[in-house]
């Protein structure tokens, strides 16, 4: 009886194994076939979106390769400004340039640090061996940079990169002319010497380890040849993130309109010696020191911000050493609503502010 039952059980187990294996093979075959078909369909669907079909990003393998690469792709986009007396045949010679710049759009928008020249409109513009006249100039009062328009088509342009958060020690290139290219490294950020600064004007400049004399207005690129900034002084550049909101506004609206909070603050990350009563244990954030720091009828005044308030976050993003209040504000457009998280007398509250126009 036991022996017969055991044999029946054994037959049942063997049969189950056979059927199970067969079904597993069948299921695996069906699954493989399905996934294979799905992968083919997915590949066909996403093929037009592949990045390599658009523009591969270059990663030079050596310093020499980076130098050659940047020189090759950056120099066609360089702009030199010359005195009106210079002959057209000599306009491309870099030693004759009084100011430098960069092509931003293929149809003739260029950029330079125009703060040093009041007669910018009178200068000639050289790109390669071609000479152009400036037909329009739009200054950005927040940075001192000027955007100028020339009548041109099919000009060479560079991709825009990130110049604000570049790390100390990273290699960058200052490219004032086709004959000179300065390889240097980043030291850190310069926030200026003022204790109180405007929340509406980008403050950060990036310090370079090597002085690039007579290179004001020259473009700065990373090792991939992306435009990351424009030279302000011999050893500092303004990052592109501080410039693009103004240029985007110019292209969109025909003029530059920056967002305004209407406020002056002390950035706690970059300030020392403040009393504990003022900072209330905060080591980052933006402190409104007094009522004089609040612009009359400005956005901050209308939202009833007060002296002693410490702005901690903008739309949930912390104000700290990585990003200051002015950098957050510059990313918005006039009329945008922004939620500020504030420490007011030890209590954390949220206030919504409608940004005005600078």
VOBA-1610 file (N, C-alpha, C; in pm, whole numbers, padded with zeros to 5 digits, always signed):
BEGIN
Unk+00083-00120+00000Unk+00000+00000+00000Unk+00087+00125+00000Unk+00184+00126+00089Unk+00276+00239+00097Unk+00360+00250-00028Unk+00405+00132-00080Unk+00489+00131-00199Unk+00412+00185-00320Unk+00284+00145-00333Unk+00201+00192-00445Unk+00179+00343-00436Unk+00156+00389-00315Unk+00134+00534-00296Unk+00260+00613-00329Unk+00374+00558-00292Unk+00500+00627-00320Unk+00526+00640-00469Unk+00495+00530-00545Unk+00515+00531-00690Unk+00424+00635-00756Unk+00302+00643-00707Unk+00209+00740-00764Unk+00255+00882-00737Unk+00309+00902-00618Unk+00361+01035-00584Unk+00480+01072-00670Unk+00569+00974-00692Unk+00687+00998-00774Unk+00648+01034-00916Unk+00548+00960-00972Unk+00502+00990-01108Unk+00445+01133-01116Unk+00375+01169-01011Unk+00316+01303-01009Unk+00424+01410-01007Unk+00531+01389-00929Unk+00640+01486-00920Unk+00712+01500-01052Unk+00741+01383-01117Unk+00811+01385-01245Unk+00729+01457-01351Unk+00599+01426-01354Unk+00511+01489-01451Unk+00503+01640-01429Unk+00502+01680-01302Unk+00497+01824-01271Unk+00622+01895-01317Unk+00737+01825-01296Unk+00864+01886-01337Unk+00868+01905-01488Unk+00823+01802-01561Unk+00824+01809-01707Unk+00734+01922-01756Unk+00612+01923-01702Unk+00516+02027-01744Unk+00563+02166-01704Unk+00618+02173-01583Unk+00668+02302-01534Unk+00782+02353-01620Unk+00874+02263-01654Unk+00986+02303-01736Unk+00943+02349-01873Unk+00847+02274-01930Unk+00798+02310-02062Unk+00730+02447-02060Unk+00648+02466-01959Unk+00579+02596-01951Unk+00677+02709-01926Unk+00784+02678-01849Unk+00885+02780-01823Unk+00957+02819-01950Unk+00992+02716-02030Unk+01058+02743-02157Unk+00968+02824-02248Unk+00838+02783-02252Unk+00743+02853-02336Unk+00727+02998-02289Unk+00712+03016-02156Unk+00695+03151-02102Unk+00818+03237-02129Unk+00936+03172-02113Unk+01060+03246-02137Unk+01072+03288-02282Unk+01034+03196-02373Unk+01040+03228-02516Unk+00946+03342-02550Unk+00824+03333-02495Unk+00726+03438-02522Unk+00772+03572-02465Unk+00826+03566-02341Unk+00872+03689-02277Unk+00988+03751-02353Unk+01085+03665-02393Unk+01200+03713-02468Unk+01158+03777-02598Unk+01063+03706-02669Unk+01015+03759-02795Unk+00945+03894-02776Unk+00866+03905-02668Unk+00794+04029-02639Unk+00890+04143-02607Unk+00987+04112-02519Unk+01081+04216-02480Unk+01167+04260-02598Unk+01203+04162-02683Unk+01282+04196-02799Unk+01206+04290-02891Unk+01079+04256-02914Unk+00996+04342-02997Unk+00978+04479-02935Unk+00962+04482-02802Unk+00944+04609-02732Unk+01069+04695-02744Unk+01184+04629-02729Unk+01310+04703-02738Unk+01329+04764-02877Unk+01290+04686-02979Unk+01303+04737-03116Unk+01212+04858-03138Unk+01086+04844-03090Unk+00992+04954-03105Unk+01038+05077-03027Unk+01090+05054-02905Unk+01137+05165-02824Unk+01255+05234-02889Unk+01345+05154-02947Unk+01459+05212-03015Unk+01418+05295-03134Unk+01318+05246-03210Unk+01269+05322-03324Unk+01202+05451-03280Unk+01133+05444-03166Unk+01063+05562-03116Unk+01158+05669-03067Unk+01264+05628-02995Unk+01354+05726-02933Unk+01473+05762-03020Unk+01492+05693-03132Unk+01609+05719-03215Unk+01626+05866-03255Unk+01516+05935-03294Unk+01534+06075-03331Unk+01577+06165-03216Unk+01561+06115-03091Unk+01591+06198-02975Unk+01730+06175-02919Unk+01806+06085-02979Unk+01936+06052-02924Unk+02031+06171-02931Unk+02103+06195-02822Unk+02190+06311-02814Unk+02302+06305-02916Unk+02350+06184-02944Unk+02463+06176-03036Unk+02423+06217-03177Unk+02294+06216-03206Unk+02250+06262-03337Unk+02242+06413-03344Unk+02248+06479-03227Unk+02236+06624-03224Unk+02374+06690-03217Unk+02439+06668-03102Unk+02568+06734-03085Unk+02647+06665-02974Unk+02750+06589-03008Unk+02827+06520-02905Unk+02906+06619-02822Unk+02916+06591-02693Unk+02994+06678-02605Unk+03137+06628-02601Unk+03229+06719-02620Unk+03371+06682-02628Unk+03433+06675-02490Unk+03511+06571-02466Unk+03585+06556-02341Unk+03732+06534-02376Unk+03808+06642-02386Unk+03949+06629-02424Unk+04023+06536-02328Unk+04114+06458-02381Unk+04186+06360-02301Unk+04315+06417-02242Unk+04357+06532-02289Unk+04481+06591-02240Unk+04471+06742-02249Unk+04565+06807-02182Unk+04571+06952-02186Unk+04594+07002-02329Unk+04683+06936-02399Unk+04714+06977-02535Unk+04592+06964-02626Unk+04518+06855-02607Unk+04397+06834-02688Unk+04292+06940-02656Unk+04277+06973-02528Unk+04180+07076-02489Unk+04219+07210-02549Unk+04347+07242-02544Unk+04397+07368-02599Unk+04366+07379-02748Unk+04394+07273-02819Unk+04371+07272-02964Unk+04221+07278-02995Unk+04143+07204-02916Unk+04000+07198-02940Unk+03934+07333-02916Unk+03965+07395-02803Unk+03905+07525-02769Unk+03946+07630-02872Unk+04073+07630-02911Unk+04120+07726-03010Unk+04046+07710-03141Unk+04023+07587-03180Unk+03959+07559-03308Unk+03813+07602-03312Unk+03738+07574-03205Unk+03595+07603-03210Unk+03559+07741-03156Unk+03645+07801-03075Unk+03612+07930-03014Unk+03650+08048-03103Unk+03762+08039-03170Unk+03812+08156-03243Unk+03718+08205-03354Unk+03642+08119-03423Unk+03551+08173-03526Unk+03440+08261-03467Unk+03415+08250-03336Unk+03308+08327-03273Unk+03359+08451-03201Unk+03488+08479-03211Unk+03546+08593-03140Unk+03512+08724-03210Unk+03496+08827-03128Unk+03468+08962-03178Unk+03576+09057-03127Unk+03627+09142-03215Unk+03723+09245-03176Unk+03666+09381-03213Unk+03681+09476-03122Unk+03633+09611-03145Unk+03753+09701-03175Unk+03738+09785-03280Unk+03849+09866-03327Unk+03809+10013-03337Unk+03909+10099-03331Unk+03886+10242-03349Unk+03838+10269-03492Unk+03753+10370-03511Unk+03699+10400-03645Unk+03808+10429-03749Unk+03923+10475-03704Unk+04030+10512-03798Unk+04101+10391-03859Unk+04080+10274-03802Unk+04149+10155-03851Unk+04094+10113-03986Unk+04182+10078-04078Unk+04138+10036-04211Unk+04078+09896-04205Unk+03987+09870-04295Unk+03918+09741-04296Unk+04014+09625-04317Unk+04120+09648-04394Unk+04214+09539-04422Unk+04291+09495-04299Unk+04302+09582-04198Unk+04376+09550-04077Unk+04286+09513-03959Unk+04156+09510-03981Unk+04062+09497-03870Unk+04073+09365-03796Unk+04123+09263-03862Unk+04129+09132-03798Unk+04252+09117-03709Unk+04345+09210-03713Unk+04469+09198-03636Unk+04441+09221-03488Unk+04467+09124-03404Unk+04430+09128-03262Unk+04499+09240-03187Unk+04621+09276-03226Unk+04694+09377-03150Unk+04631+09515-03164Unk+04542+09533-03262Unk+04477+09661-03281Unk+04345+09672-03204Unk+04300+09564-03143Unk+04171+09563-03076Unk+04176+09644-02947Unk+04071+09722-02922Unk+04061+09800-02798Unk+03963+09735-02700Unk+03889+09636-02748Unk+03790+09566-02666Unk+03759+09433-02731Unk+03717+09338-02651Unk+03690+09204-02703Unk+03544+09167-02678Unk+03499+09065-02747Unk+03362+09022-02730Unk+03339+08884-02790Unk+03211+08847-02800Unk+03174+08712-02842Unk+03043+08714-02918Unk+03032+08633-03022Unk+02907+08617-03096Unk+02811+08531-03013Unk+02688+08578-02999Unk+02586+08503-02924Unk+02484+08435-03014Unk+02451+08499-03126Unk+02354+08441-03219Unk+02408+08450-03360Unk+02364+08358-03444Unk+02416+08353-03581Unk+02372+08472-03664Unk+02266+08545-03619Unk+02218+08659-03695Unk+02273+08792-03644Unk+02376+08789-03559Unk+02448+08912-03532Unk+02438+08975-03396Unk+02385+08906-03297Unk+02391+08959-03160Unk+02526+08922-03101Unk+02596+09023-03048Unk+02727+09001-02988Unk+02728+09059-02847Unk+02827+09021-02769Unk+02833+09063-02628Unk+02974+09111-02596Unk+02980+09216-02515Unk+03108+09264-02466Unk+03087+09330-02331Unk+03196+09353-02260Unk+03188+09428-02134Unk+03206+09575-02168Unk+03093+09642-02194Unk+03098+09777-02248Unk+03116+09886-02146Unk+03136+09851-02020Unk+03147+09953-01916Unk+03268+10043-01937Unk+03370+09992-02003Unk+03494+10068-02018Unk+03490+10166-02135Unk+03388+10157-02222Unk+03382+10244-02339Unk+03247+10314-02347Unk+03250+10445-02349Unk+03127+10522-02365Unk+03092+10543-02512Unk+03190+10518-02600Unk+03170+10539-02743Unk+03159+10407-02818Unk+03101+10309-02755Unk+03096+10174-02812Unk+03033+10174-02951Unk+02929+10254-02971Unk+02859+10255-03099Unk+02948+10305-03213Unk+03054+10377-03180Unk+03141+10434-03284Unk+03250+10335-03328Unk+03270+10231-03252Unk+03377+10136-03284Unk+03336+10044-03398Unk+03435+09996-03470Unk+03413+09893-03571Unk+03418+09755-03506Unk+03351+09662-03569Unk+03346+09525-03518Unk+03412+09432-03619Unk+03511+09357-03572Unk+03578+09261-03658Unk+03549+09119-03614Unk+03503+09037-03708Unk+03483+08893-03685Unk+03554+08821-03798Unk+03660+08750-03763Unk+03745+08695-03868Unk+03807+08809-03946Unk+03790+08808-04078Unk+03840+08916-04163Unk+03728+09008-04211Unk+03609+08990-04154Unk+03496+09074-04192Unk+03480+09189-04092Unk+03436+09304-04141Unk+03418+09423-04058Unk+03271+09464-04064Unk+03216+09497-03948Unk+03075+09532-03939Unk+03058+09662-03861Unk+02944+09726-03883Unk+02903+09842-03807Unk+02796+09800-03706Unk+02800+09859-03587Unk+02698+09830-03486Unk+02573+09910-03518Unk+02458+09842-03517Unk+02331+09910-03548Unk+02244+09929-03424Unk+02276+09858-03316Unk+02197+09872-03194Unk+02280+09827-03075Unk+02267+09898-02964Unk+02336+09862-02841Unk+02235+09861-02727Unk+02234+09752-02650Unk+02145+09742-02535Unk+02230+09707-02413Unk+02253+09802-02322Unk+02334+09774-02204Unk+02254+09703-02096Unk+02320+09618-02021Unk+02260+09553-01904Unk+02316+09624-01781Unk+02236+09710-01721Unk+02283+09793-01610Unk+02324+09711-01488Unk+02270+09591-01476Unk+02299+09509-01358Unk+02441+09453-01360Unk+02497+09431-01479Unk+02629+09367-01489Unk+02733+09454-01558Unk+02691+09558-01629Unk+02785+09638-01706Unk+02814+09583-01843Unk+02757+09466-01875Unk+02776+09405-02006Unk+02683+09471-02107Unk+02729+09480-02231Unk+02647+09535-02338Unk+02624+09429-02446Unk+02501+09427-02496Unk+02467+09342-02610Unk+02452+09434-02731Unk+02517+09400-02840Unk+02515+09483-02959Unk+02469+09400-03078Unk+02406+09469-03173Unk+02355+09401-03294Unk+02430+09453-03415Unk+02473+09359-03499Unk+02532+09392-03628Unk+02450+09322-03735Unk+02459+09371-03856Unk+02389+09307-03968Unk+02475+09195-04021Unk+02439+09071-03985Unk+02519+08956-04027Unk+02431+08832-04030Unk+02480+08730-04098Unk+02410+08602-04106Unk+02510+08488-04096Unk+02462+08376-04044Unk+02540+08252-04041Unk+02673+08266-03968Unk+02673+08344-03859Unk+02793+08355-03779Unk+02810+08231-03692Unk+02934+08200-03658Unk+02963+08086-03571Unk+02933+08122-03426Unk+02871+08031-03354Unk+02841+08053-03213Unk+02885+07933-03131Unk+02905+07957-03002Unk+02940+07849-02909Unk+02818+07808-02827Unk+02821+07686-02780Unk+02720+07642-02684Unk+02745+07712-02551Unk+02639+07737-02475Unk+02653+07799-02343Unk+02676+07691-02239Unk+02771+07715-02149Unk+02798+07623-02040Unk+02772+07689-01906Unk+02802+07619-01799Unk+02779+07669-01664Unk+02910+07725-01608Unk+02910+07854-01575Unk+03030+07916-01525Unk+03024+07956-01380Unk+02907+07942-01318Unk+02888+07989-01181Unk+02938+07888-01078Unk+02911+07762-01099Unk+02942+07660-00999Unk+03068+07581-01032Unk+03150+07633-01119Unk+03273+07563-01154Unk+03363+07554-01030Unk+03429+07443-01014Unk+03504+07416-00893Unk+03644+07477-00897Unk+03694+07513-00780Unk+03831+07563-00770Unk+03927+07456-00821Unk+04022+07499-00900Unk+04120+07405-00956Unk+04085+07359-01096Unk+03964+07385-01142Unk+03926+07344-01277Unk+03993+07433-01382Unk+04027+07372-01492Unk+04091+07443-01602Unk+03988+07517-01686Unk+04017+07643-01719Unk+03934+07721-01811Unk+04027+07795-01907Unk+03967+07855-02011Unk+04046+07925-02112Unk+03988+08064-02136Unk+04074+08163-02135Unk+04039+08299-02176Unk+04084+08315-02321Unk+03991+08358-02408Unk+04021+08362-02551Unk+03997+08503-02605Unk+04094+08593-02591Unk+04074+08730-02637Unk+04086+08747-02789Unk+04162+08660-02855Unk+04183+08679-02999Unk+04224+08548-03063Unk+04230+08550-03195Unk+04270+08430-03268Unk+04417+08397-03247Unk+04495+08497-03204Unk+04639+08475-03186Unk+04677+08441-03042Unk+04584+08454-02949Unk+04621+08428-02810Unk+04510+08354-02738Unk+04552+08260-02656Unk+04459+08180-02577Unk+04528+08151-02444Unk+04465+08194-02334Unk+04527+08178-02203Unk+04461+08063-02128Unk+04542+07965-02093Unk+04495+07855-02009Unk+04519+07891-01863Unk+04416+07882-01782Unk+04428+07917-01642Unk+04336+07828-01560Unk+04336+07846-01428Unk+04250+07767-01341Unk+04167+07859-01253Unk+04058+07804-01203Unk+03968+07879-01116Unk+04019+07873-00972Unk+04020+07988-00904Unk+04058+07994-00763Unk+03934+07986-00674Unk+03831+08060-00709Unk+03710+08062-00627Unk+03619+08174-00670Unk+03528+08215-00581Unk+03430+08319-00611Unk+03464+08448-00538Unk+03433+08558-00604Unk+03450+08691-00546Unk+03312+08753-00531Unk+03275+08787-00405Unk+03143+08844-00378Unk+03150+08994-00355Unk+03262+09054-00385Unk+03276+09198-00366Unk+03311+09233-00224Unk+03324+09362-00199Unk+03366+09409-00067Unk+03254+09471+00015Unk+03139+09490-00046Unk+03028+09552+00025Unk+02962+09453+00121Unk+02927+09500+00239Unk+02857+09416+00335Unk+02710+09399+00297Unk+02649+09508+00253Unk+02509+09505+00211Unk+02505+09516+00059Unk+02432+09424-00004Unk+02421+09432-00149Unk+02278+09410-00195Unk+02252+09450-00319Unk+02118+09442-00375Unk+02081+09298-00406Unk+01956+09263-00373Unk+01906+09130-00407Unk+01870+09120-00555Unk+01879+09231-00627Unk+01838+09234-00767Unk+01955+09228-00864Unk+02077+09242-00815Unk+02194+09249-00903Unk+02288+09133-00873Unk+02317+09048-00972Unk+02409+08935-00950Unk+02546+08983-00903Unk+02593+08926-00793Unk+02717+08974-00732Unk+02839+08889-00767Unk+02820+08761-00786Unk+02934+08669-00793Unk+03019+08688-00919Unk+03149+08695-00899Unk+03247+08689-01008Unk+03339+08571-00978Unk+03395+08512-01081Unk+03483+08397-01065Unk+03628+08441-01082Unk+03711+08408-00982Unk+03851+08452-00982Unk+03939+08347-01051Unk+04027+08395-01137Unk+04119+08308-01209Unk+04259+08318-01150Unk+04337+08214-01167Unk+04470+08210-01106Unk+04572+08293-01182Unk+04544+08323-01309Unk+04639+08397-01392Unk+04574+08523-01445Unk+04646+08632-01443Unk+04593+08758-01494Unk+04595+08757-01647Unk+04479+08794-01706Unk+04470+08803-01851Unk+04461+08951-01887Unk+04575+09018-01893Unk+04579+09162-01915Unk+04520+09200-02051Unk+04448+09312-02051Unk+04387+09366-02174Unk+04290+09267-02237Unk+04220+09193-02154Unk+04125+09094-02205Unk+03981+09122-02161Unk+03951+09246-02123Unk+03815+09279-02081Unk+03718+09255-02197Unk+03611+09183-02167Unk+03514+09147-02269Unk+03542+09016-02338Unk+03660+08957-02315Unk+03696+08832-02382Unk+03613+08716-02326Unk+03579+08620-02411Unk+03503+08504-02364Unk+03590+08409-02282Unk+03524+08338-02192Unk+03589+08234-02112Unk+03517+08104-02142Unk+03592+07999-02171Unk+03531+07870-02202Unk+03583+07763-02107Unk+03508+07654-02097Unk+03558+07537-02026Unk+03637+07450-02123Unk+03684+07334-02076Unk+03766+07248-02162Unk+03687+07187-02275Unk+03554+07188-02264Unk+03469+07138-02371Unk+03436+07244-02475Unk+03493+07365-02459Unk+03468+07470-02555Unk+03336+07542-02537Unk+03270+07524-02424Unk+03144+07594-02399Unk+03170+07731-02338Unk+03090+07829-02377Unk+03103+07965-02326Unk+03048+07970-02184Unk+03134+08002-02086Unk+03091+08001-01946Unk+03096+08140-01882Unk+03151+08240-01953Unk+03156+08372-01892Unk+03226+08472-01981Unk+03232+08596-01931Unk+03298+08704-02002Unk+03386+08779-01904Unk+03506+08814-01947Unk+03602+08878-01857Unk+03554+09017-01816Unk+03560+09043-01685Unk+03526+09174-01632Unk+03651+09253-01599Unk+03746+09186-01536Unk+03875+09245-01500Unk+03985+09155-01555Unk+04109+09186-01517Unk+04220+09105-01565Unk+04217+08962-01509Unk+04151+08942-01394Unk+04154+08808-01334Unk+04017+08760-01287Unk+03909+08820-01338Unk+03774+08777-01296Unk+03681+08774-01416Unk+03589+08679-01414Unk+03487+08677-01518Unk+03347+08673-01458Unk+03251+08726-01534Unk+03110+08720-01497Unk+03053+08591-01553Unk+02996+08505-01471Unk+02943+08379-01522Unk+02822+08398-01612Unk+02805+08309-01708Unk+02697+08320-01805Unk+02559+08317-01739Unk+02546+08247-01627Unk+02415+08240-01560Unk+02367+08378-01517Unk+02460+08471-01493Unk+02422+08607-01455Unk+02384+08691-01575Unk+02422+08648-01695Unk+02401+08725-01816Unk+02283+08676-01900Unk+02259+08546-01897Unk+02156+08489-01985Unk+02015+08540-01957Unk+01974+08563-01831Unk+01839+08618-01810Unk+01818+08751-01882Unk+01919+08836-01881Unk+01909+08965-01950Unk+01902+08945-02100Unk+01986+08858-02154Unk+01987+08837-02299Unk+01860+08768-02345Unk+01811+08673-02268Unk+01685+08607-02301Unk+01571+08707-02304Unk+01568+08799-02207Unk+01467+08904-02205Unk+01478+08993-02328Unk+01599+09025-02368Unk+01621+09110-02485Unk+01566+09044-02611Unk+01593+08916-02629Unk+01545+08845-02747Unk+01393+08829-02744Unk+01339+08808-02625Unk+01196+08784-02611Unk+01114+08912-02620Unk+01161+09017-02553Unk+01080+09139-02538Unk+01135+09260-02614Unk+01254+09249-02670Unk+01313+09362-02739Unk+01386+09458-02648Unk+01389+09429-02518Unk+01458+09512-02421Unk+01491+09424-02300Unk+01578+09476-02213Unk+01617+09399-02096Unk+01529+09437-01978Unk+01460+09339-01923Unk+01381+09356-01802Unk+01418+09246-01704Unk+01486+09283-01599Unk+01522+09187-01495Unk+01419+09192-01383Unk+01401+09079-01316Unk+01311+09072-01202Unk+01370+09150-01084Unk+01283+09211-01006Unk+01328+09290-00892Unk+01251+09254-00766Unk+01326+09232-00658Unk+01267+09212-00526Unk+01258+09343-00450Unk+01340+09441-00488Unk+01339+09571-00423Unk+01389+09564-00280Unk+01512+09510-00267Unk+01561+09482-00133Unk+01713+09481-00132Unk+01771+09530-00021Unk+01914+09514+00005Unk+01930+09424+00126Unk+02029+09335+00121Unk+02044+09235+00226Unk+02191+09217+00264Unk+02210+09153+00378Unk+02342+09103+00417Unk+02339+08953+00398Unk+02427+08901+00314Unk+02434+08757+00293Unk+02513+08695+00409Unk+02447+08616+00490Unk+02509+08564+00612Unk+02622+08466+00584Unk+02617+08400+00471Unk+02724+08306+00438Unk+02857+08377+00419Unk+02853+08501+00369Unk+02975+08572+00335Unk+03001+08691+00425Unk+02939+08693+00541Unk+02959+08803+00636Unk+03004+08748+00770Unk+03086+08825+00839Unk+03133+08787+00972Unk+03114+08905+01067Unk+03118+08875+01195Unk+03114+08980+01295Unk+02976+09030+01329Unk+02870+08967+01278Unk+02735+09010+01311Unk+02693+08953+01446Unk+02614+09029+01519Unk+02574+08986+01653Unk+02477+08868+01646Unk+02481+08787+01750Unk+02391+08673+01758Unk+02246+08717+01760Unk+02221+08835+01815Unk+02085+08888+01819Unk+02030+08909+01678Unk+02117+08949+01585Unk+02075+08971+01447Unk+02057+08840+01370Unk+02154+08750+01383Unk+02155+08630+01299Unk+02075+08514+01357Unk+02050+08517+01489Unk+01968+08412+01556Unk+02016+08271+01519Unk+02146+08251+01528Unk+02211+08120+01506Unk+02214+08077+01359Unk+02166+08160+01269Unk+02171+08126+01127Unk+02309+08158+01071Unk+02364+08065+00997Unk+02493+08086+00932Unk+02478+08104+00781Unk+02356+08101+00733Unk+02327+08127+00593Unk+02190+08192+00583Unk+02162+08251+00469Unk+02038+08326+00451Unk+02069+08471+00420Unk+01965+08551+00402Unk+01981+08693+00366Unk+01908+08778+00468Unk+01981+08861+00539Unk+01927+08943+00648Unk+01889+09082+00597Unk+01766+09124+00630Unk+01723+09262+00604Unk+01762+09343+00727Unk+01863+09427+00713Unk+01921+09493+00830Unk+01829+09599+00889Unk+01771+09683+00805Unk+01688+09792+00855Unk+01584+09831+00750Unk+01498+09925+00786Unk+01392+09967+00695Unk+01446+10037+00571Unk+01563+10098+00583Unk+01624+10164+00467Unk+01664+10063+00360Unk+01673+09936+00396Unk+01710+09832+00301Unk+01593+09788+00214Unk+01474+09832+00248Unk+01353+09793+00175Unk+01313+09909+00083Unk+01316+09886-00047Unk+01285+09991-00144Unk+01139+10030-00133Unk+01115+10159-00120Unk+00978+10209-00108Unk+00895+10169-00229Unk+00778+10112-00202Unk+00684+10066-00306Unk+00739+09953-00392Unk+00850+09894-00351Unk+00903+09778-00423Unk+00827+09651-00387Unk+00865+09541-00449Unk+00796+09414-00426Unk+00806+09369-00281Unk+00925+09383-00221Unk+00942+09341-00082Unk+00856+09425+00011Unk+00847+09556-00016Unk+00765+09644+00066Unk+00618+09608+00054Unk+00574+09579-00067Unk+00434+09544-00089Unk+00398+09411-00024Unk+00497+09322-00013Unk+00473+09193+00054Unk+00493+09203+00205Unk+00525+09324+00253Unk+00539+09354+00395Unk+00654+09278+00461Unk+00765+09267+00388Unk+00887+09220+00453Unk+00934+09327+00549Unk+01004+09284+00654Unk+01037+09376+00762Unk+01186+09373+00795Unk+01233+09482+00856Unk+01370+09485+00907Unk+01386+09374+01010Unk+01496+09303+01005Unk+01522+09192+01096Unk+01483+09056+01039Unk+01402+09055+00931Unk+01368+08928+00867Unk+01493+08865+00807Unk+01503+08733+00817Unk+01611+08658+00752Unk+01547+08566+00650Unk+01575+08591+00523Unk+01520+08507+00415Unk+01605+08382+00405Unk+01541+08267+00426Unk+01614+08140+00431Unk+01605+08062+00301Unk+01490+08068+00235Unk+01469+07988+00114Unk+01389+08066+00011Unk+01410+08031-00115Unk+01334+08085-00227Unk+01268+07968-00298Unk+01135+07964-00290Unk+01061+07851-00348Unk+01118+07717-00301Unk+01147+07709-00173Unk+01194+07585-00113Unk+01342+07556-00132Unk+01416+07645-00197Unk+01559+07624-00221Unk+01640+07710-00125Unk+01735+07648-00060Unk+01812+07716+00044Unk+01904+07824-00012Unk+01910+07936+00060Unk+02011+08038+00034Unk+02135+08001+00114Unk+02244+07975+00046Unk+02366+07932+00115Unk+02489+07968+00032Unk+02600+07904+00061Unk+02723+07933-00012Unk+02720+07891-00157Unk+02628+07800-00191Unk+02618+07756-00330Unk+02531+07847-00415Unk+02432+07912-00351Unk+02343+08000-00425Unk+02293+08112-00336Unk+02315+08235-00379Unk+02275+08352-00301Unk+02136+08399-00345Unk+02079+08489-00266Unk+01945+08540-00296Unk+01941+08609-00432Unk+02040+08691-00463Unk+02040+08762-00591Unk+02045+08667-00710Unk+02114+08554-00693Unk+02121+08457-00803Unk+01986+08388-00824Unk+01917+08360-00716Unk+01782+08305-00730Unk+01691+08405-00801Unk+01691+08530-00757Unk+01600+08631-00812Unk+01627+08653-00961Unk+01754+08648-01001Unk+01788+08675-01141Unk+01732+08569-01235Unk+01699+08451-01182Unk+01645+08344-01266Unk+01497+08362-01296Unk+01430+08455-01228Unk+01286+08476-01247Unk+01261+08590-01345Unk+01135+08601-01387Unk+01091+08709-01473Unk+01004+08806-01395Unk+00999+08934-01434Unk+00907+09027-01370Unk+00763+08975-01375Unk+00693+08989-01263Unk+00557+08939-01255Unk+00545+08800-01197Unk+00657+08728-01185Unk+00653+08594-01125Unk+00623+08604-00975Unk+00549+08506-00925Unk+00526+08494-00781Unk+00631+08402-00721Unk+00694+08447-00613Unk+00801+08373-00549Unk+00766+08354-00401Unk+00785+08232-00353Unk+00757+08203-00212Unk+00889+08212-00133Unk+00892+08306-00040Unk+01010+08324+00045Unk+00982+08265+00182Unk+01072+08181+00228Unk+01064+08128+00365Unk+01151+08215+00453Unk+01091+08270+00559Unk+01156+08375+00638Unk+01158+08339+00786Unk+01267+08371+00850Unk+01273+08370+00997Unk+01240+08511+01043Unk+01125+08525+01109Unk+01084+08655+01163Unk+01075+08644+01314Unk+01174+08703+01381Unk+01179+08701+01528Unk+01172+08560+01583Unk+01240+08466+01514Unk+01246+08328+01561Unk+01137+08238+01510Unk+01039+08293+01441Unk+00930+08212+01385Unk+00947+08201+01234Unk+00937+08079+01181Unk+00953+08056+01038Unk+00819+08068+00967Unk+00812+08159+00869Unk+00687+08180+00796Unk+00717+08186+00646Unk+00612+08169+00565Unk+00622+08182+00420Unk+00548+08306+00375Unk+00611+08381+00284Unk+00550+08500+00227Unk+00564+08493+00075Unk+00454+08516+00005Unk+00458+08518-00142Unk+00478+08660-00192Unk+00577+08676-00279Unk+00612+08808-00333Unk+00595+08805-00484Unk+00531+08909-00538Unk+00523+08926-00684Unk+00636+09018-00727Unk+00726+08964-00807Unk+00847+09039-00844Unk+00815+09152-00941Unk+00884+09264-00923Unk+00868+09379-01010Unk+00974+09381-01117Unk+00995+09500-01175Unk+01093+09518-01282Unk+01208+09604-01229Unk+01330+09558-01254Unk+01447+09635-01211Unk+01465+09759-01298
//
